Amino acid sequence: EIEPELFKILNQKIAGKFGDDARVTTGALDLSQSLPADLVQRNFDTVVSFNVLEHIKDDAAALAHLVELLAGGAAPRLRIVSLVPAHQWAYGEMDRAYGHFRRYSKQGFAALARRAAPGWKYTARYFNAVGLPGWIVMGRWLRRAQIDPRAVDAFDRLCPYIRGLDDFAHEKLHLPLGQSLLAVISLNREPS
């Protein structure tokens, strides 16, 4: 997270959830630059990014830096879990206003993953089909540059009721639509 206030909130939430667990850390990194050598040596096994890659102009280099971060250690299983906005055709004013360079498809992210992490396994699914129409209406049709906080509150209240429906639509019916794409790039280095 590059926004200082949001980074502070992230740290508070991580501390509240994981306490002093040294296995879970947060840090400020510029993914457009090579990572510090001491960080690469820390033996991380998982990187989680929520709505990060779309903000970086050279997302392929950023993803390659994350692969380097994990591959430099000795962990037997490695994972990059990334939530990114889905469907370039849904790109609109809110994307521009929030600093998004792009939105992703399963196939597009797969190609990105193959370039950054050759030989790693890739899986993905779309997420939040219910939120996609609102994003399109507000950002493309009405050309709004920000999300109305009341709409976010209303959506948050609906989430517990629609989550099961969204999971069913994506996991069982393989619905090819969603506001976001949840992608996992993984490598198992344990002997078989």
C-alpha positions as CSV (number, residue, x, y, z in Angstrom):
1,E,0.0,0.0,0.0
2,I,1.5,3.3,-1.0
3,E,-1.0,5.6,0.7
4,P,0.4,6.4,4.2
5,E,-3.1,6.5,5.9
6,L,-4.2,3.3,4.3
7,F,-0.9,1.6,5.1
8,K,-1.4,2.6,8.7
9,I,-4.9,1.0,8.7
10,L,-3.5,-2.1,7.0
11,N,-0.9,-2.5,9.8
12,Q,-3.5,-2.1,12.5
13,K,-5.7,-4.7,10.9
14,I,-2.8,-7.1,10.5
15,A,-1.7,-6.6,14.1
16,G,-5.3,-7.1,15.3
17,K,-5.6,-10.3,13.3
18,F,-2.1,-11.9,13.7
19,G,-0.7,-10.1,16.7
20,D,3.1,-10.7,17.0
21,D,3.1,-13.6,14.5
22,A,6.4,-13.1,12.7
23,R,5.2,-15.1,9.7
24,V,2.9,-12.2,8.7
25,T,4.5,-8.9,7.8
26,T,3.7,-5.8,5.9
27,G,6.1,-3.5,4.2
28,A,6.3,-0.6,1.8
29,L,7.9,-1.6,-1.5
30,D,8.2,0.1,-4.9
31,L,7.5,-2.9,-7.1
32,S,8.8,-1.0,-10.2
33,Q,12.3,-1.2,-8.7
34,S,14.5,-4.2,-7.9
35,L,14.0,-5.5,-4.4
36,P,16.6,-5.1,-1.7
37,A,18.8,-8.2,-1.5
38,D,18.2,-8.7,2.3
39,L,14.5,-8.9,1.6
40,V,14.9,-11.5,-1.0
41,Q,16.9,-13.6,1.5
42,R,14.0,-13.7,4.1
43,N,12.5,-17.0,2.8
44,F,9.0,-15.8,2.2
45,D,6.5,-18.4,0.9
46,T,3.5,-16.2,0.1
47,V,2.8,-12.7,-1.3
48,V,-0.7,-11.3,-1.2
49,S,-1.6,-8.3,-3.2
50,F,-5.1,-6.8,-3.3
51,N,-5.6,-4.2,-6.0
52,V,-1.9,-3.5,-6.6
53,L,-0.7,-4.6,-10.0
54,E,-3.2,-2.5,-11.9
55,H,-1.6,0.7,-10.4
56,I,1.9,-0.2,-11.8
57,K,2.7,0.8,-15.4
58,D,5.1,-2.2,-15.9
59,D,3.0,-4.9,-14.2
60,A,5.2,-7.7,-15.8
61,A,8.3,-6.3,-14.1
62,A,6.5,-5.9,-10.8
63,L,5.2,-9.5,-10.9
64,A,8.7,-10.7,-11.8
65,H,10.0,-8.9,-8.7
66,L,7.5,-10.7,-6.6
67,V,8.6,-14.0,-8.1
68,E,12.2,-13.1,-7.4
69,L,11.3,-12.3,-3.8
70,L,9.8,-15.8,-3.3
71,A,12.2,-17.8,-5.4
72,G,15.3,-16.4,-3.6
73,G,14.4,-18.2,-0.4
74,A,14.2,-21.9,0.4
75,A,10.5,-22.3,1.1
76,P,9.2,-25.6,-0.4
77,R,5.9,-24.1,-1.6
78,L,5.6,-20.6,-3.1
79,R,2.4,-18.6,-3.8
80,I,1.5,-15.2,-5.2
81,V,-2.2,-14.4,-4.5
82,S,-3.4,-11.4,-6.3
83,L,-6.8,-9.7,-6.6
84,V,-7.0,-7.4,-9.6
85,P,-9.9,-5.6,-11.4
86,A,-11.4,-7.7,-14.2
87,H,-12.4,-7.0,-17.8
88,Q,-10.7,-4.2,-19.7
89,W,-14.1,-3.5,-21.3
90,A,-15.3,-2.3,-17.9
91,Y,-12.5,0.3,-17.6
92,G,-14.0,3.7,-17.0
93,E,-13.6,7.0,-15.2
94,M,-13.3,5.5,-11.7
95,D,-10.4,3.3,-13.0
96,R,-8.7,6.4,-14.3
97,A,-9.3,8.4,-11.2
98,Y,-8.0,5.7,-8.9
99,G,-4.8,5.4,-11.0
100,H,-5.5,2.1,-12.8
101,F,-3.5,1.4,-15.9
102,R,-5.6,-1.6,-16.8
103,R,-8.1,-4.3,-15.9
104,Y,-7.4,-8.0,-16.4
105,S,-8.9,-11.1,-18.0
106,K,-8.1,-14.7,-17.0
107,Q,-6.2,-15.2,-20.2
108,G,-4.3,-11.9,-20.0
109,F,-3.2,-12.5,-16.4
110,A,-2.2,-16.1,-17.4
111,A,0.1,-14.7,-20.1
112,L,1.5,-12.2,-17.6
113,A,2.1,-15.1,-15.1
114,R,3.8,-17.2,-17.7
115,R,6.2,-14.4,-18.5
116,A,7.0,-13.6,-14.9
117,A,6.9,-17.1,-13.5
118,P,7.8,-19.7,-16.1
119,G,7.0,-23.2,-14.9
120,W,4.7,-22.0,-12.1
121,K,1.1,-23.1,-11.9
122,Y,-1.6,-20.6,-12.5
123,T,-5.3,-20.7,-11.4
124,A,-7.8,-17.9,-11.4
125,R,-11.5,-17.2,-11.0
126,Y,-13.7,-14.1,-11.4
127,F,-15.1,-12.7,-8.3
128,N,-18.0,-10.3,-7.4
129,A,-20.3,-10.5,-10.4
130,V,-22.9,-8.5,-8.5
131,G,-20.5,-5.5,-8.2
132,L,-19.6,-5.4,-11.9
133,P,-22.8,-3.8,-13.2
134,G,-22.6,-1.0,-10.7
135,W,-18.9,-0.3,-11.6
136,I,-19.9,-0.2,-15.3
137,V,-22.9,2.1,-14.8
138,M,-21.0,4.5,-12.5
139,G,-17.6,4.5,-14.2
140,R,-18.5,4.1,-17.9
141,W,-22.0,5.2,-18.4
142,L,-22.3,8.0,-15.9
143,R,-18.6,8.8,-16.0
144,R,-18.3,9.2,-12.2
145,A,-14.8,9.4,-10.9
146,Q,-15.4,8.2,-7.4
147,I,-17.5,5.7,-5.6
148,D,-20.3,7.1,-3.5
149,P,-19.7,6.0,0.2
150,R,-23.4,5.3,0.6
151,A,-23.2,2.8,-2.3
152,V,-20.2,1.1,-0.6
153,D,-22.1,0.9,2.7
154,A,-25.2,-0.6,1.0
155,F,-23.0,-3.1,-0.9
156,D,-21.2,-4.1,2.3
157,R,-24.5,-4.8,4.0
158,L,-25.6,-7.0,1.0
159,C,-22.3,-9.0,0.9
160,P,-23.2,-11.6,3.5
161,Y,-26.4,-12.5,1.6
162,I,-24.8,-12.6,-1.9
163,R,-21.5,-14.2,-1.2
164,G,-22.8,-17.7,-1.4
165,L,-24.5,-16.9,-4.7
166,D,-21.3,-15.4,-6.1
167,D,-19.3,-18.4,-5.0
168,F,-21.8,-20.8,-6.6
169,A,-21.9,-18.8,-9.8
170,H,-18.1,-18.8,-10.1
171,E,-17.1,-22.1,-8.7
172,K,-19.9,-24.3,-10.0
173,L,-21.1,-22.5,-13.1
174,H,-17.8,-21.0,-14.0
175,L,-19.4,-17.6,-14.7
176,P,-16.9,-15.7,-16.9
177,L,-17.8,-12.3,-15.3
178,G,-16.8,-10.4,-12.2
179,Q,-15.7,-7.1,-10.9
180,S,-12.4,-8.7,-9.9
181,L,-10.1,-11.5,-10.8
182,L,-8.6,-13.7,-8.0
183,A,-5.4,-15.2,-9.3
184,V,-2.9,-17.6,-7.7
185,I,0.5,-18.3,-9.1
186,S,2.2,-21.2,-7.3
187,L,5.3,-23.4,-7.3
188,N,5.8,-26.6,-5.3
189,R,9.5,-27.3,-4.9
190,E,9.1,-30.3,-2.7
191,P,10.3,-33.6,-4.3
192,S,7.5,-35.8,-5.5
